[in-house]
């Protein structure tokens, strides 16, 4: 059975020293050694140069041999081509030669794989092994198009047409026939490049060429689907179906497990569990990786009950769960709001003397953080009674204390804490309103001095949010500046967290300065959004003075110009405005902006007066907007509610014209 990590290695997937046909200091084949003494001497000199990392010198010597018309053995070409193609991947591929670091590029910075292609074309004849080396080099570099083109060239040579004696075209198969290894390398490169249509086409072509893929071929392609950041569950299911229909191939447990992983990665839990039920019904002997993958699918679907049922089934069937299995089960409980069960699983691991690693601890702390955030949201609701409020406060108090207890347990047990550990604990304390504890955790992360515990942007933002929720503006602002001093550029979430802190602490000047700072940022990731607009206007709107009112109008006008709010393409008519999704302060500013712009456009003869419709929804917003139009605009605006559109306020044309005329008189 292949290795049990959800994938199977492709034979000769990469050209390496362990899978070539060479035997010597550079693994040269015995047939290549059957050459003259002069050729042997030249080959030895090439080996010496390559071992020293002098690839350019080796190429120079080879070119001199070609110019002199000397017989250059294919093994010499193979050695230099492989040196030129080295790199582009990971692990041993970059360490092919002892002193060859950086030798994938020449002195002028050019990738030597282009030189390898030139050497390949200069061989007479080009060997399948040389093609295989270059195609593998392209594959490691992600250059799927070049790998595919070189395979096509190889096929054209192998299956070229020649005329027979009687004049009828016949296919002459050249020695340069692509092997299964070559096809698998190109398939892998295509899949990694997201070219799944070309993958399917190449699999079809392989069958026509009588080159049959094996189970490792499909497992490797499925593994790429499972690891892709873009959801590839459809491609995975298509490959699984094709593997099931492929003559002579029986999908193994790795095949099904990897397809499940691709579905779980895309949060298609139902599809993953369908595959699990299929392999269970087939009577396959399930292993810990298969169970853990199924549980992971349940965790992403918040189906904690099924995840725990699978954990129980493992025990019954004698499949021993490992640390990752428990981590997934704890995550499933956390996603399902079952933090107590998550901690029970942690206690179970401890009672059975199972090693608890950082991943498992982090999963447990994350479960507490999710529960704390849920409790915080429930406390902010208006539909709970005093008894419920007390219960929520008690739960929040338990959660943050347990999170800190787990961090202490990690220290006692010698489990290395990382940034994820602290970030989850900060989130737990922040949701419980324990801002001082979040600041202490940030300081602890700094004092540890390790790269793995250095506060990141998420840690700082969580701590800023915690301070902001408690009205601790000074602490929040200090953390914001510390983040900058640590070389971390605040993002939109960080800015919004600080704006929220200013709103809670009623800091209009500071919040307006933050708005200006965000608008002046050149980075697109820091451009204000609707959250920024809502909180800045809310802060300024409740502050006294004409200056703050003018600031509100400035912020709203900038938000409109940026397309954040009142987008022109959102409604059918230029005389319709949707206010239904706005907060009250933003809707208030919108009313002033709309009528001000109407007056300007009409006075400039850019528009003629029409009926104005304000979409508010049949809610409190409708009456609030009506009050704003009546009490704040001068002259007052009165509106009606159409009988068939209860969620709309309509200001008739004469009323709009009266407002425009009133503005003209005021300006005069």
N, C-alpha and C positions, 0 to 999 in steps of 0.2 A: 504494500500500500504506500502511496506517496506521502510526503510530509503532511501533517495535520493542521496546517495553519491557513486553510482556506484556499490554497493554491497548490499547483504541482509544477515543478520545474520543467521547462522545455529543454529537451536534449539539444545541445548546441545552440541554445537561444542566443548566447553571445559567444563570440570567438575568444576563447581564453586559453591559457597554457594548458589547462587541464582537459580541454575537449578538442584540441587539434590533433592532427595525425603526425606530430613532430616528435622526434626522439633525439636529443642532443642538448647542449646548453640552450638552444632555442627550439628544441623539439622538432627537428627536421626529420622528414620521413626517410625511411631506408631507401626508397626508390630515388628520392632526390639526392641521396649520398653516392649513387652509382655514377659518378662523373670523373673527369680527369683530375690529375693532381693539381693542375693550375686552377681549375674551378674550385677544388676543395680548399686551396690556399686562399682564394678570393672570398669564399664563403666564411672562412675563419676570420678574415679581417673584417668582414661585415658584422659578424657576431660580436667581435671586440668593440667596434664602434658603437653598436646599439646597446651593448651592456653598459657602456660609459655614457650613454645618453646623447651621443653625437649623431643624431639622425640626419642632419643636413650633410655631414661629411660622408655618411654611408650612401646617400642619394648621389652625391657628387662622384664617388667611386663607381657606382653602378652606371651612371651616365657615361663615364669614360670608357668603361668596358663595352657599352653599346656602340660608341663611336669607333672603337678599335675593331668592331666586328667579332668580338670574343663571344664564346658560347656561355651565356649566363644561365645557370640552372634556375628552374622555377622556385626552388627553395630560397634563393637569394631575394627574388622578388617578394615572395611570401613574407620573409622576415621584415623587409623594409616597409612593405604595405601595411603590415600589422602594426609596426611602430608608428606609422603616420596616422593610422585609424585609432590608436589608443586614446583613452579619455572619452569624455562625453557621457559616461555613465557613472556608476558608483562602485565602491568597494575595490576589488582587485583590478578592475579594468583600468583604473588610473595609476596602478602600481605595477604595470606589466614588466617594466625593467627597473632595476634597483635605483638608477640615477636618472630616470626619465621624466621627472616631474616637469610639467609644462611643455613636454615635447609634442603635444597634440597641435601646437602652433609653431610656425616658423619664426624667423627673426623679424620678418615684416608684419607679424601679427596674423598672417593668413592661416586659416585652418588647414593643417597638412592633409586632411582627407581629400582635398582637391588634388594635391600632389599624388595621393594614392590612386586616384582615378586615372591620372595621366600615366602612372606606372602600369596600371592594369591594362590600359589601351595599348601600351607599347610592348606588352608580352606577346610572343608569337609561338604557340597560341596562348590565349588567356585561359587560365585553369578555373575549374569550378571553385576550388578552394580560395583563389584570389577574389573571385566575385563574392564569395561568402563572407570574407573578411570585410570588404568595403561595405556591403549591404548591412552587416552588423554594426559597422561604425556609423552609418547613416541612422540606423535604428536607435542607437544610444543617444544620438544628438536630437532625436525627435524630427528628423528630416524625412518624414514618411513619403513625400512626393519623390524625392531623389532615390530613396530605397526602392520604391515601386517602379520608377523608370529604369533603374539598373536591372531589376528583375525582368522587366519587359525586354530589355536588351539581351539578357541572358537567354530568355525563351526564344527570341528571334534567331539567335545563333543556333540553339539546340534543335529547334524545329523548323529550320530553313527548308525551302522547297528547291529541289533540283530536278533537272530533266533526266528521265530514264532513257535507256537505249531506244525504246520504241516511240519516244517523243511525248509520253504521257507524264504529267507532273506527278511526282511522288514525294513523300515527306522523308527527308533524310535526318535522322536523329543524331546530332553532334554529341561529342563527349561532354559538352558543357550543359548537361541537363540539370536544372535546379533540383536540389534535394528537398526533402521535407523540412530540414533545418532552415534552409533559405526561405521557404514559404512561411514558416512559422515566425521567422524574424520580421519579415515584411508585414505579416498579419498583426504582430504585436505593435509595430510602429504605427500602422494605420489605426489600430484601436486606441492607442495612446494619443493620437492626434484627433480622435473623435470622428474618424472617417468610417463609420460602421456600414454605410452602403457599399463602400469599396471592400470592406472586410467580407461581406456576403458575396460580392462578385468574385473575389479572389478564391473563396472557398469553392464556388461553383466551377471556376476555371481549373482548380486543383483536381476536381473529380474528372473533368474532361481529359486532363493530362495523366490520369491514372495515379495521381499522388494522393493518397488517402490521409486525411488528418486523423490524429489519434485523440485519446481522451485528454492527454496533456495539452494538446492544442486548444481544446475548448476550455479546459480549466484555466489556462493562462489568460485567454480572452475574457472569460467571466471575471477573473480576478481584477483585470483592468476596469471592467464595468463597476465592480464593487468599490474600487478605490477612487473612481472619478468624482470630482467635486460636483460636476453636473449630474443630476439623476439619470442613471442609465438602466433603469429597471426594465424598460421595454426591450432594449437591446439584449439584456441578460436573459430575459424569458425567451426571446427569439433564438438566441444561441443554445439555450437549454433544449428547446423544442427540436432544433436542427441536430443537436448531438444525439437526442433520443431516436431520431430517424436515420442516423448515419449507419450504414451497413457495417457490421463487424465491431461496433463500438458500444460498450455498455457504460453509461454514466455511472461514476462511482460516488461515494459519499461526499468527496470533495466537490464534485460537480454541483450537486444539489445544495450543499452548504454555501458555496460561493454565490450561487444564484439567489439564495435567501439573503445573503449579506447585501447584495445589490438592491434588493427590494427593501430591506430594512433601512439601508442608507437613504433611500428615496422616501422613507416613511410610508411605504406601501405594505403595511403590516399584514393586511388580509392576504395579499399575494404571497408573502413570505410564509405565513402559516398554512396556506394551501400546499405549498411545496413540502413543508414539514409533515403535514398529514399524508401526503403521497408517499414519502420515503418511509414513514412509519407503517403505512399499510403494506408496503412492499416487503416488510420484514427485515430491512437492513439493520445491522447492528449500529445503533446510534452512539456517537461519542460525545465528549464534553464540549467540543467546538460546535457541533451541530445544535446541541441543547442551548448553549450560550448564545448562539446566533438567533435562535427562535425567541429566547427571552429578551434579547436586545430589541427585536421587532416589537414585542409586547411593551417594552419600556417606552419606546418612541410613541406608541399608541396610548400610553397611560393605562394599559391593561395590566395592572399589578396583580390581579387575582390569577390570571392565566400564567403570568411569569412565576408566581409562587407555586402554582400547580405543577409546572414543568420542573421546578427545583425539587419538588416532592417526588415526581416520577423518576428523576435521576437516582435518588436514594433507593427507591424501590427496585430499580433495574440494575443496581450495582455500579452505576456510573458516578465516579467521585467528582463532585464539583471542585473547581479550583478558585483561586482568588478573583479571577476575572468574572467567573460565574456569579460569585457573591456580589461583586461590584455592580454588575448589570441588574441583579435582583434588587439591590439597595436603590439603584437609580430608578427602577420601575416603581418601587414603593414611594420614592420621593416625588416622582412625576404624578403619582396618583394621590398625593397628599397624605400618605401613610408614613409619617416620619417615625412614629413609635415602632412600627413593624421593621422599618429600616434599621433602627438601633437594635432591635431584637436579633436581626440577622448578624449584626456586628458582634453581639454577645455570643451568638452560636459559634461563630468562627473562633472567638477567644476561648470558649469552653472546650472546643475540640482541638485546641493547640494549633490551629491553622494560622499560618503567617498572614498578618494583615499588612498589606502594603499601602503606599501613599494613594494609589488610585482608589482603593476601597475606602480609605478614610475620607478622601475628597468627595466620594459619592455620598457618604453619610452626611458630611457637613453641607453638601449641596441640597440634600433632602431637607435638612433643617432650614436652610436659607429659603427654599421654595415655600415651606410651610409658614415661615415668618412673614414673607411677603403676602401670602394669602391672608394671614391673620390681620396684617396691617390694612389690607384693602377692606376687609370686613369691618374693622373698627371705624373706617371713614364713612361707612354707609349710614344712612339716616333711619333705617328701618329696624334697628335693634333696640332692645330695652336695656335698662341698667344692669340687669342680671347677666345678659349676654356680654355687655361691655366688660364686666368684671372677669368673666371667663376668658375672654380674648386677651385681656391684659395679663392674666396668669399664664396662659399658654405662651405668649410672647416672652415673658420673663423666663420660662423654662427653656425655650428654644435657644436664646442667645447664650445662656449659661451652659447648656449642653454642648454648643459649638465650641466654646472656649475650653470645656473639659476635654473634648476630643483632641484639640490641639495640644493640650498638656499631656494626654496619653501618648500622642505621637512622639513627643520629646522624651518621655520616660522609656518608651520602647525602642528608641533609636531610629524611628522612621523619619526619613528626611521630609521636611515640610517644603512646599514650593509655593509659587505665586497663586496657584489655583486654590490651595488650602486657605491661604489668608484672604483671598478675594471672596470666597464663599462665606468665611466667618465674618468678614466686614459687611457683606450683604445681610447676613442674619442679624448682626447687631444694629445695623442701620435701620432695618425694617422694624426693629423693636424700639427704636428711638434712643438707642444707647450710643450717642455720638462720641462721647469721650472714649468709649472702648474702641470705636473705629479709628480714632486718632492714635490711640495706644498701639493698635495693631500695625498701622502704617509705620510708626516709629520702630516697632519690633522687626518689621521686614527690613528696614534700613540697617538696624544694628546687627542683624545676622550677617550682613556683609557678603552673602553669596549671590551669584548671578541668578540662581533659580528663585530666590526670594526677593529680589529687587522689585519694588512696587511698579506695576505697569499702569497703563491708562485706565484699565477697568477698575483696578484697586483704588486709585485716586478718585475716580468718578463716583464709585460707590460710597466712599468716605465723605465726599463733598455733598452727595445727596442726603446722607444721614445727618450731617451737620445742618444742611438747609432745612430738612423736615422739622428739626428742633429749633429753628430760628437762630442758629449760631452762625451769623454772617461772617464774623471775624475769623472763626476757625475754618469755614469753608473757603474764604478768600485766601487764607494762608496756605491751605492745601493746594489750591489752584496755582499759586505762584511756585510752590515747591515742585509741582509737577513740571512746570516750565524749566526750573533750575536743574531738574534731573534729566533734561534733554528730551522730554516727552511733549510733543506738540498737542495741545488740547484739540479734541475733535468736536463735532456738533453736540454730541451727547454731553461732553464735559461742560461746554459753554451753557447748554440748557440747564444742567444741574446747578451751575452757579447762578444763573438767572432765576431759577426757582428758589434758591436760597435767598436771593435779594428780594423776591416777591414776598416770601414768608416773613422776612425781617423788615419789610417796608423800607427798602432802600432805593427810592426812585432815581436819585442822581447816579448811583453806582450801576443800576440796571440799564439806564439810558446810555452810559458810557460803554457798557458791554455790547449793547446793540450797535453802536457806532464802530466798535472794534471788530465785531463780526462782519459788518458790511464792508469794512475796508480790507478784510482778508482776501488774498488772491486765490487761496486754495478752495476748490469747489466743495470739498467735504465739510467746510465750516460755514457755508452760506446759511443764513437763517431759514427756518422752516415755520410751519404753522404753530408749532409748540412755542417757539421763540416769540413769534408775534403775539400770541395769546397772553403769555405771561408778562411780556414787557408792557403791553397795553393795560393789562390788569393792574400792574404795579403803578403805572403813571396815572391811570384813571381814578384811583382812589386817593390820590395825593391832591392836596389843596393848591390852587393857584392857576392863573392863566398860562403860566409858563409850561406847566405839566400838560395842560390841555393842548397847547400848541405842539408839544413833544408827541403827544398821542397822534395828532394829525400828521406830523412828519413821519412817524413810524408807519402809520397805515398807508400813506402815499408811497413810501419806499417799498412796502410789501406788495402793493398793487403793481408797481413798476417791475418788480422781480417775478411776477406771476405766481406769488404765493397765495394770493387771495383775490376774489372778484376777477377771475380769468375771463377774458372776453369770449373765449370759445366754449364756455360752460353752458350757455343758454342760447335759445333760438333768436332772441331779440336784444338789441342794445338798450332797450328800455325795460328789461327784466333783470332783477338782481336777487340772487339766492342768499338769504341771511340765516337759513334754518340751521346750519351746522356751526354757527358762530357762538362764542360766549357773549354774555350781555355787554361787557365793555367793548368788545370788538364790533358787535352789531351797532352799538351807539356811535362809535367812530365811523362805521360804514355809512350810516345815515348822513352824517355831516359831509363826508367825502362825496357821496353820490349827488346830493343836491348842490354842492359847491361846483362839481364838474359840470352838471347840467347848466347851471347859470353861466359858467364860462363859455361852454360850447355854443349856447344859444346867443349870447352877446357877441360872440365872434362869428355868428352866422354859419357855424359848422353843422348845426342840427336845428330842426324845427320841433316845437313843443308837441309832445304826445302824452297819452296816458302812461303813468308809471306803475309798474307792478313790482312789489317786494314780496318774495316768497319767504314765509316765516314758519310754516307748519301750523297746524291747529293746536298750539300749545301756549305756554306762558310767554314765549318769545313774541307771539303776535301782539299781545297786549302791551308788552314792554316797548316794542318798536312804535306802536301807536302813541304811547306816552312821550317817547323821545321826539317824534314828529310834531306833536302838539305843544310840548312844554319847552323844548330847547331850540327849535328852529324859529327864526324871525324873518318874515311873519310866520305864524303857526300854520302847520300843515294838517289838514284833516283828510282822513281816508275812509274807504268803505271796504267791506268784505263781500266779494261776489258770492252769490247764492250757491253756485256750483263749484266754487273754489274756496273752501273754508280755510285753507292754509295760506291764503294770499291776501295782502293788503294792496288796494288799488287807489292811487292818487290821480284824480281826474285832471284832464288837460287844463281847464280854467284855473284849478288850484296850483298846478305847476307854474302856469304863466304868471299868476299872481306873485309867486315866490321869486321868479326871475325878475319881474318888474321891481319888486321890493329891494332886491340886491342892487339893481341899477341905481335906484334912488339913494341907497345907502352909500354906494361908492362915489356917487356924484357929490 
